[in-house]
Amino acid sequence: MPSIVRQDSLCSHVDQLRFFDFLEPNFDFKTAMSRFERQVSWLPLVAPTAEFDSSSSIENTTTLDSIWQPKSSYLATLPETPSSFVDDHQQQQEISIDSIIDERTFNNLLSPPQQQPLSFIKTSLPIRSQEKNSRAISPSPYESSLPSHKRTKSSTNIHEAEQVVPGASQTALEVAALLKEHPGYMCPMLTLVQEYQSRFCKPLHMSELNTARDIIEIQYNGHMGFARLSPAFRATIGCDILPVQLERPYCIIHCPVNFVVSSTFDLPFVRLPLQIFSEHVHFLLSQHAGSMPLGSFVQCYSHYFSRLIDDEYGIPLEHYITCVKNVEIVTDQGVIKRIKTTITPSFSVPLNHMVSDKRSTSSSSSSSSSTTTTSAATYSLQTFAREVIDLLKQQTKHCRLPLSKFVTTYHMKYSRHCRAADYGFDKILDLLLAIPNAVQVLGDGNKRILTLTHRCQVKRFFNDLVRILKNKPQRSMAISEIPNEFSNFSKKPFDIIDFGVCFLDDLIGELKDNKEVVINQELGIIKLYRKEQTNVEKFATQIFADDIINMFRHQQDFNIPFQRFIPMYHHHFGYQCRVQLYGCLRLIDLFEEIPHIVQIIEDKNGERIIQLTDNAIHQAVSLNIIQLIRQHDGSIIFNQLMKLYSEMFRFELNYEEMGFDSIESMLKSMQDKLTGVQTNKSTVVIRIIEEHHSEIVFARNVVHILMEAQGETTIWLLKQEMANRYRRELKLEDCQNRLKQYIELIGQNVHLTPPMRFAYEVVKGMRACGLDKMNYEDFLIDYQLRHSNANCPNPAEYGYPTIDRLFNAIRIVVLTRGHRQTKTISLTDEFRMHIRPSYSLHLNNNNS
């Protein structure tokens, strides 16, 4: 029969706890029995009938059928107990527990001992060493993760206090500092446990208080336990010079004495305009010297303003405070959250700055430098930040998720486990705190909630708004249309609470300082900022419009999927489409500059399609017919037009979709380019109206006069010079239509177009060399030397993507022949003579 230890009525509750405080994982049973006899020598024991292995290296699992167990199988090893504890029977009111328990169980343990029934268990009991080992006090995990300049003053004072109070532990000094705040340096145990956990974000083990009996005493008054500073400690050291100074977690001005900030207390959900709430918060901070505790914010707020009402459709108060500009919530002394004024950066921050440099370290009390993150670790945190942002946006309601459900939700979305150790952290909470610019942790204790930061929410709203505005014809819309547009965009009802604010005007107000959008509050319109194009960029856009028609005319329906435009453009022209040449940032912006040429539509699958307008389709068909006629020796028979067209372009000429009743009516609309000649009674031949040589000469004469005037003159002087020198009449319509490729009319002044200005530079350079013909490579070298720029000539400065197209645009002035090494450039006959400076034609001299 195994040995039985009976619980005697004379054996006190405290005596049993004292005995088991000596047990360690690898215990010797005989030693355990011997110590038990010395502790309660009057307790009758039955000698064991079974042999027990006394080896200290093997855990003894022999059953003790009748040993009463006051704790839950000793899940955690208790702190060291002084050897004097066994011999001292005068302090029988001290009790040791190893975890924070609920109030009902706690009161039961602190109540006077009562008769307990026998409990039969199977357990392995340890024996604790009686030697008092020195313990190295290290910072808490939270403090270890902080950089040296953010370490709390409290932790520094505590380490200094260990030198003033020899043998004092960090926990004992922290508890002593808490007791100092209470009258008589005494506090109920339940209150002390709550305050300690709220203040330092860690549990208070009663066994740690037992090791500090020279500082803290535990007494009982009926069923209630009290902790107080020992008189000897107060007499020896003095509470007034206690080196540990703790900051109160509540406002001492607007809160009563001993106001308890419990981790179970929930801050309200508020629903106020952000502008009004911001004014109130700044006023409160001015009344609290720029810093105030978060735990008592509601009390301080109600002292000056109306009481904050908990609203079901509101925003968490802790998050709403961070929405206020120049205000942030920081953590002091481990866990005390305080509201402070600060200067925060703008929300448009790259994602690589959404990761904090704080890393958890395991440093001693003298260590003050944080771990330097490597580029690989930083990249992994950036990736994790993106994943958490997507998780909160897509998988949660109002972008809020309890911390206890984060790991499960993460696993469900990404099909892999989230391990803090993969990122160099010990806990998931420490990992989330390392990305403070992306995720905010609300609350405390087991009620922590994850949400997106205000800066991240504003950036998210801005990105969605930009995507919506880009699909608008004028890249603008009414502010009142935002909810409906967002609902159509996200395929779900629009709720402003999802973006962390109470009202839409709050988010619109956050975008006022953004340079990419323009908000007109009077008209209630919001639009994207559009940079004004220069004259060269406008001219380049006109060239791009012609290129689009030339490119789309080979497509059957005269449209191209938006996603395929870039590769098809490169394949068609042999070079990339650079939207910067046209003064745009995105391709969609460039298409919006030519609404008379293309329009963006969506097919039934939601794919964007680039479609030519009706006018552009008409131009494309005329170009196709001209190409068809030129491949048939300059003329085709009218009756064969439809057949030859389908054979060449692989699709039929559908004039009905162009809005014409017959093919004849379509050709009549192209009579400025095509003409029909009847060769006999039944045959009609279609021919091209070629540009007459006199028209080319007329354009050269106008350009020649403008070059003599250094590229600019008035319309009246130009008309006068044309009449006097060439006996030709220049009309205003000619400048706007026939000559628009060579000259441009701005007000009453006439200017050379960008490519003609380049032609003017070429003529001046060749005349300076005394040549009418030059090798192409020699010309480029001479041009670069004269302009002191190795990148000259730059075709983009004149509105063209390549140098070959630029020379092709000035062929009425400069001709190019040959290829590669044999390529030459030469002036046309009209420009071989010396260009005389006609100062009377220059605009500036005329005005003088």
Sequence and secondary structure as in RCSB ss.txt:
>XXXX:A:sequence
MPSIVRQDSLCSHVDQLRFFDFLEPNFDFKTAMSRFERQVSWLPLVAPTAEFDSSSSIENTTTLDSIWQPKSSYL
ATLPETPSSFVDDHQQQQEISIDSIIDERTFNNLLSPPQQQPLSFIKTSLPIRSQEKNSRAISPSPYESSLPSHK
RTKSSTNIHEAEQVVPGASQTALEVAALLKEHPGYMCPMLTLVQEYQSRFCKPLHMSELNTARDIIEIQYNGHMG
FARLSPAFRATIGCDILPVQLERPYCIIHCPVNFVVSSTFDLPFVRLPLQIFSEHVHFLLSQHAGSMPLGSFVQC
YSHYFSRLIDDEYGIPLEHYITCVKNVEIVTDQGVIKRIKTTITPSFSVPLNHMVSDKRSTSSSSSSSSSTTTTS
AATYSLQTFAREVIDLLKQQTKHCRLPLSKFVTTYHMKYSRHCRAADYGFDKILDLLLAIPNAVQVLGDGNKRIL
TLTHRCQVKRFFNDLVRILKNKPQRSMAISEIPNEFSNFSKKPFDIIDFGVCFLDDLIGELKDNKEVVINQELGI
IKLYRKEQTNVEKFATQIFADDIINMFRHQQDFNIPFQRFIPMYHHHFGYQCRVQLYGCLRLIDLFEEIPHIVQI
IEDKNGERIIQLTDNAIHQAVSLNIIQLIRQHDGSIIFNQLMKLYSEMFRFELNYEEMGFDSIESMLKSMQDKLT
GVQTNKSTVVIRIIEEHHSEIVFARNVVHILMEAQGETTIWLLKQEMANRYRRELKLEDCQNRLKQYIELIGQNV
HLTPPMRFAYEVVKGMRACGLDKMNYEDFLIDYQLRHSNANCPNPAEYGYPTIDRLFNAIRIVVLTRGHRQTKTI
SLTDEFRMHIRPSYSLHLNNNNS
>XXXX:A:secstr
    B   TTS HHHHHHHHTTB SS  HHHHHHHHHHHSTTS B   SS     SSS      TT    SSTT 
S      THHHH  S TT    SS   HHHHHHHHS               B   S         HHHHTS GGG
  HHHHHHHHHHHHSTT  HHHHHHHHHHHTSGGGEEEHHHHHHHHHHHHSS   HHHHHTTTTTEEEEEETTEE
EEEE HHHHHHT GGG S     SS TTTS TT    TT    EE   HHHHHHHHHHHHHHTTTEEESTTHHHH
HHHHS      TTSEEHHHHHHTSTTEEEEEETTTEEEEEE     S   GGGSS         TT        H
HHHHHHHHHHHHHHHHHHHHSBTTEEEGGGHHHHHHHHHSS   GGGGT SSHHHHHHT TTTEEEESSGGG EE
EE HHHHHHHHHHHHHHHHHTSTTSEEEGGGHHHHHHHHHTS   GGGGT SSHHHHHHHTTT TTEEEETTTTE
EEE      HHHHHHHHHHHHHHHHHHTTSTTSEEEGGGHHHHHHHHHSS   GGGGT SSHHHHHHT TTTEEE
EE TTS EEEEE HHHHHHHHHHHHHHHHHTTTTEEEGGGHHHHHHHHHSS   STTTT SSHHHHHHTTTTTEE
EEE SSS EEEEE    HHHHHHHHHHHHHHHHTTTEEEHHHHHHHHHHHH     HHHHHTTTTTTEEEETTEE
EE HHHHHHHHHHHHHHHTT SEEEHHHHHHHHHHHHT TT S GGGGT SSHHHHHHHTTTTEEEES GGG EE
EE GGGSS     GGGSHHHHH 
